Amino acid sequence: MKILHTADWHIGRRLNGTDLLSDQMHVLDQLIEYIKNEEIDLCVIAGDVFDRSNPSQAALELVNEYLYRINIGLGVPVLAISGNHDSRSRLGYGSRWFEKSNYHMRTSIGDILDPVIIDDHHFYMVPYMDVLEAKQYFKDESIISHHDVYRKVTGEIRKRIDHDARNIFVGHMFISDAKSSDSERPLSIGLSEEVGTDLFTDFELVLLGHLHHPFAIEHDSIFYSGSLLKYSFSETRQPKGFRVIDTGEENECRFVPAESKCDLVHYKGSYDEVINEKVAFRDNNAYFKFELTGLETIKDPMAKLKMIYPNTLELRPVIETRESSMSKVDVNQSTDREIFDAFIAQVHGTELTAYQEDLFKQLFKGDADETD
C-alpha cells in the first residue's frame, strides 16, 4: 500500500498579517497531482487541518474543496485526525456519514480503540488530547504529563491489538528529542509536552503531526511529515512537502519536497546593501524579514524596501555597537567644524555625509567659511 502522509496544513494561517491561502493552494495542488500521478492508495492527515478553531469561510471552503478532490474526485481514502489547533466539533460533524466514501475523520477520544481497517492495515487514529481530558476519560489520576497520556492510550490499544495485521499509529504530539519551530503552539503550559518513543513498539509505523520540521526526529518507524508551508522565519531553512510510505516488506518511507509559491527569507546586513541591490536574492517577491544596520537617518525605510521587495513583512533595526572613548578634541582650542567632525566620528563611526555637511554649513556659516 502506498500512503501519502501529510499534516499541519494550518489553513487560514496568516504570516505577519499576510493571507497565505493562495500559497497553501499552490502546495495542495502539487499534493493532488502527486496522488493522481503516483497512484497513491491512501492519504493520512495527522492533525491541524485548520490554523484556528473558528476558521474563516474562505478557509472552510478551501479545505472542503481539496478533501473532496482527494476523496471523491480521485477516489482515494482519507484518514484524518484533529490537532491542537482544530475544532473537534467542526471537523467531526458528519464524520459517520462521510465514512461511506472512505473519509475517516477521528476527533473523539472514545474512538481511539477502534482501528480503521483497510486491507490488512489497522490504523489507530488518535486525535490530540490534553492531560486533563485523558485523566478524566480514563479515570486515572496518575496521568500528569503528555507521556502519561500516550502511555495509557498505547496500553489500552495493546490489550486488543492484532499482531498479525500491519498496525499503524496516527497521532499529533511532541516526540522526545525532536526539533521544534517558533510557529508551533505549545501543547500545554507548565507541563511536560514530550512523549517517549518507547511507547510505540507495537506499531510498524507511527505517522505524526504537530512539529513543522519533516526531519524533526530520526527514527526507523516514527515520522513527521512537517507543515505544508514555512509558517515562521525560524523555518526558513526547513524543507516542506509530504511523505510517501510504501508498506512493502521494508516499509520504505521518503520525503517528497514541494515548491512554495513564495519563499521565506531572513536577511541580516546593512540597509545600503539591500536598497542598492548589492545582495542577490533568488526571488525579490519572497516574504522577507530584514535586520539591518544604517537605518538611523533613513525616513520610512519600510516603504523604500517595499518598492524593491514588495513582500517585506518585517524590518528590525540593528544598532552597531562601538567601543566608547573620550573625545580628544580640546573644545577651547578647536573650531566648531573640528568639534562637529569629532562628534560624528564618535557617534556614527563615519565621516560627514553630504546631508550633514550641508547642515553644518547652514548652522555655522562663519566657521564653515573659515574651513573652506
C-alpha positions in Angstrom: 0.0 0.0 0.0 1.3 3.5 -0.9 0.4 6.0 1.8 0.7 9.8 1.5 1.4 11.3 4.9 0.7 15.0 5.4 -0.1 17.2 8.4 -0.2 20.7 9.7 -1.9 22.4 6.8 -2.9 25.3 9.1 -5.4 26.5 6.5 -6.3 30.2 7.3 -2.8 30.9 8.7 -1.5 34.5 8.3 2.1 35.5 8.4 2.7 38.9 9.9 -0.9 39.8 8.8 -0.4 38.4 5.3 -3.1 36.0 4.0 -1.5 32.7 2.9 -4.5 31.0 1.3 -3.1 31.3 -2.3 0.3 29.9 -1.1 -1.5 27.0 0.6 -3.5 26.2 -2.6 -0.3 26.2 -4.6 1.2 23.4 -2.5 -2.1 21.5 -2.2 -2.3 21.5 -6.0 1.0 19.7 -6.1 -0.1 17.2 -3.5 -3.2 16.5 -5.6 -1.1 16.0 -8.7 1.2 13.6 -6.9 -1.7 11.5 -5.6 -3.1 11.3 -9.2 0.2 10.6 -11.0 1.8 8.2 -8.5 -1.3 6.1 -7.8 -1.4 6.7 -4.0 -3.7 4.3 -2.2 -4.4 6.3 0.9 -4.0 9.8 2.3 -3.3 10.3 6.0 -3.7 13.8 7.6 -2.2 13.9 11.1 -3.9 16.9 12.5 -4.1 20.7 12.4 -6.1 20.9 9.2 -7.1 24.5 10.2 -5.0 27.1 12.0 -7.7 28.1 14.5 -10.8 26.6 16.0 -13.1 29.1 14.3 -11.7 29.3 10.7 -12.9 31.8 8.1 -15.4 31.0 5.4 -12.6 31.1 2.8 -10.6 28.6 4.9 -13.6 26.2 5.3 -14.3 26.3 1.5 -10.6 25.6 0.7 -10.4 22.6 3.0 -13.7 21.2 1.7 -12.6 21.6 -1.9 -9.3 19.8 -1.5 -10.6 17.0 0.6 -13.4 16.5 -2.0 -10.9 16.4 -4.8 -8.8 13.8 -3.0 -11.6 11.6 -1.6 -14.3 11.9 -4.3 -12.5 13.2 -7.3 -9.6 10.8 -7.1 -11.4 8.1 -5.1 -8.6 7.9 -2.5 -9.5 7.1 1.1 -8.7 9.9 3.6 -7.8 9.2 7.2 -7.6 12.3 9.3 -7.4 13.4 13.0 -7.9 16.7 14.8 -4.9 18.5 16.1 -4.5 21.1 18.9 -5.4 24.0 16.5 -8.6 22.3 15.2 -12.2 22.5 16.4 -13.2 18.9 17.0 -16.9 19.6 16.7 -16.4 21.3 13.3 -14.1 18.6 11.9 -16.1 15.8 13.3 -19.5 17.0 12.0 -21.0 14.3 9.7 -18.0 12.0 10.1 -20.0 8.8 10.4 -21.8 9.7 7.2 -18.6 10.6 5.4 -17.1 7.1 6.2 -19.4 5.7 3.5 -17.0 7.4 1.0 -13.9 6.2 2.9 -13.3 9.6 4.5 -12.5 8.8 8.1 -12.2 11.8 10.4 -11.5 10.9 14.1 -11.9 13.7 16.7 -13.2 11.8 19.7 -11.1 10.1 22.4 -13.8 7.5 22.5 -12.9 6.2 19.1 -9.2 5.6 19.6 -9.5 1.8 20.3 -11.4 1.1 17.1 -9.0 1.0 14.2 -9.8 1.9 10.7 -9.1 -1.3 8.8 -8.1 -1.1 5.1 -6.9 -4.4 3.6 -4.6 -5.9 6.3 -3.6 -2.4 7.7 -5.1 -1.4 11.0 -4.9 2.4 11.6 -5.2 3.6 15.2 -6.4 7.2 14.8 -5.6 9.2 18.0 -6.6 12.9 17.9 -4.8 15.4 20.0 -6.0 15.3 23.6 -4.8 17.3 26.7 -3.8 15.8 30.0 -6.9 16.8 31.9 -9.2 15.3 29.3 -7.3 12.0 29.3 -7.2 11.9 33.1 -11.0 12.4 33.3 -11.8 10.0 30.4 -9.7 7.1 31.7 -10.4 8.0 35.4 -6.6 7.7 36.1 -5.1 10.2 38.5 -1.6 9.0 37.6 -1.8 10.9 34.2 0.1 14.2 34.8 2.0 14.6 31.6 1.6 14.0 27.8 3.9 11.0 28.1 1.4 9.6 30.7 -1.5 10.2 28.3 0.1 8.2 25.5 1.3 5.5 27.9 -2.3 5.0 28.8 -3.5 5.2 25.2 -1.0 2.7 23.9 -1.5 0.4 26.9 -5.3 0.2 26.1 -4.6 -0.4 22.4 -2.2 -3.1 23.3 -5.0 -5.1 25.0 -6.8 -5.6 21.8 -4.2 -5.1 19.0 -4.0 -7.8 16.3 -0.3 -8.5 15.9 -0.9 -10.4 12.7 -2.0 -7.2 11.0 0.0 -4.2 10.0 -0.6 -1.8 12.8 -0.1 1.9 12.2 -0.5 4.7 14.8 -1.6 8.2 13.6 -1.2 11.0 16.2 -0.5 14.6 17.0 2.2 15.2 19.6 5.8 16.2 20.5 8.1 13.3 20.4 11.1 13.4 22.8 14.3 14.9 21.4 12.6 16.3 18.3 13.2 19.8 16.8 10.6 22.5 17.3 9.8 25.7 15.5 8.6 29.1 16.6 5.2 28.7 14.8 4.1 25.7 16.8 1.6 26.5 19.5 2.7 24.9 22.9 0.6 21.9 23.8 0.4 22.9 27.4 1.6 25.5 29.9 3.7 24.2 32.8 3.5 20.5 31.9 6.0 18.3 30.1 5.0 18.0 26.4 7.4 15.3 25.3 6.3 11.8 24.6 8.9 8.9 24.6 9.4 6.8 21.5 9.5 3.6 23.7 5.6 3.7 23.9 5.2 2.8 20.2 7.0 -0.6 19.8 3.7 -2.4 19.0 3.3 -0.4 15.7 5.1 -0.9 12.4 4.6 2.8 11.6 3.9 6.0 13.6 2.7 8.9 11.4 2.7 12.2 13.3 1.7 15.8 13.1 2.4 18.9 15.3 6.1 19.6 14.6 6.8 21.5 11.4 10.2 20.1 10.5 9.8 16.9 8.5 13.1 15.7 9.9 12.3 16.7 13.5 13.3 13.2 14.5 15.4 10.5 13.0 13.8 7.1 13.6 13.2 3.9 11.7 9.4 3.9 12.1 8.3 7.2 13.6 7.9 10.1 11.1 6.7 13.7 10.9 5.5 15.0 7.5 6.2 18.6 8.5 4.0 21.6 7.8 2.5 22.5 4.4 4.4 25.8 4.3 7.1 27.8 6.2 5.0 29.4 8.8 7.6 31.5 10.7 11.0 32.9 10.0 12.5 30.3 12.2 11.6 27.8 9.4 13.4 29.5 6.6 15.9 26.6 6.2 13.4 23.8 6.6 12.2 21.7 3.6 8.5 21.5 3.1 6.4 18.8 1.4 4.9 15.4 2.5 5.9 11.8 3.0 5.2 8.7 1.0 5.3 5.3 2.6 5.3 2.0 0.7 4.2 -0.6 3.2 6.0 -3.4 1.4 8.4 -5.7 3.2 10.7 -2.9 4.3 8.2 0.0 4.9 10.1 2.3 2.6 9.5 6.0 3.6 10.7 9.0 1.7 10.1 12.7 1.8 8.8 14.5 -1.3 9.6 18.2 -1.3 7.0 20.7 -2.6 7.7 24.1 -4.2 6.4 27.1 -2.3 4.8 30.0 -4.2 6.8 32.5 -2.2 9.8 31.5 -0.1 10.7 33.0 3.3 14.0 34.9 3.5 15.6 36.2 6.8 18.4 38.5 5.9 20.8 40.3 8.2 23.1 43.0 6.8 23.1 46.7 6.0 20.4 48.9 4.6 22.8 50.2 1.9 23.4 46.7 0.6 19.8 45.8 0.4 18.4 49.1 -1.0 21.1 49.3 -3.7 20.6 45.6 -4.6 24.1 44.6 -3.8 22.7 41.4 -2.4 21.4 38.9 -5.0 18.2 37.2 -3.7 16.7 34.4 -5.7 13.3 36.0 -5.8 12.5 39.6 -4.9 8.9 38.5 -4.3 9.7 36.3 -1.4 8.5 37.0 2.1 11.3 39.0 3.7 12.4 39.7 7.3 15.2 42.2 7.3 17.5 43.0 10.2 19.6 45.9 9.0 22.2 48.4 10.2 22.3 52.0 8.9 18.6 52.9 9.4 19.3 55.8 11.8 18.9 58.6 9.2 16.5 56.9 6.8 13.0 58.2 6.6 10.3 55.5 6.2 12.8 52.7 5.3 10.0 50.1 5.1 8.2 51.9 2.2 11.5 52.2 0.3 12.3 48.5 0.8 8.8 47.5 -0.4 9.4 49.3 -3.7 12.0 46.6 -4.5 10.9 43.8 -2.2 7.1 44.1 -2.2 6.5 41.3 0.3 8.7 42.7 3.0 6.9 41.7 6.2 9.3 42.7 9.0 12.1 45.2 9.4 14.2 45.4 12.5 16.9 48.0 13.1 20.3 46.8 14.3 22.4 49.3 16.2 26.1 48.8 15.7 27.9 48.9 19.0 31.2 50.7 19.2 33.8 51.0 21.9 33.1 54.2 23.7 36.1 56.5 24.0 36.7 60.0 25.3 36.9 62.7 22.7 40.4 64.0 22.3 39.2 67.4 20.9 40.0 70.3 23.0 36.9 72.4 22.8 38.7 75.5 23.9 41.2 75.4 21.1 39.2 73.7 18.3 36.9 75.2 15.7 33.2 74.3 15.6 33.9 72.2 12.5 36.6 70.1 14.3 34.2 69.6 17.2 31.4 68.6 14.8 33.6 66.2 12.9 34.8 64.5 16.1 31.2 64.1 17.3 30.0 62.5 14.1 33.0 60.2 14.0 32.4 59.1 17.6 28.7 58.6 17.4 28.4 57.1 13.8 31.9 55.9 13.2 31.9 57.6 9.8 32.9 60.8 8.1 30.3 63.5 7.4 27.7 62.7 4.8 26.6 65.3 2.2 23.5 66.0 4.2 25.5 66.5 7.4 27.9 68.7 5.6 25.1 71.0 4.3 23.5 71.0 7.8 26.8 72.2 9.3 27.2 75.0 6.8 23.7 76.2 7.5 24.2 76.3 11.2 27.8 77.6 11.3 28.2 79.8 8.3 31.1 81.8 9.6 33.1 78.8 10.9 32.3 76.8 7.7 33.7 79.6 5.6 36.9 79.5 7.6 37.4 75.8 6.9 36.8 76.0 3.1 
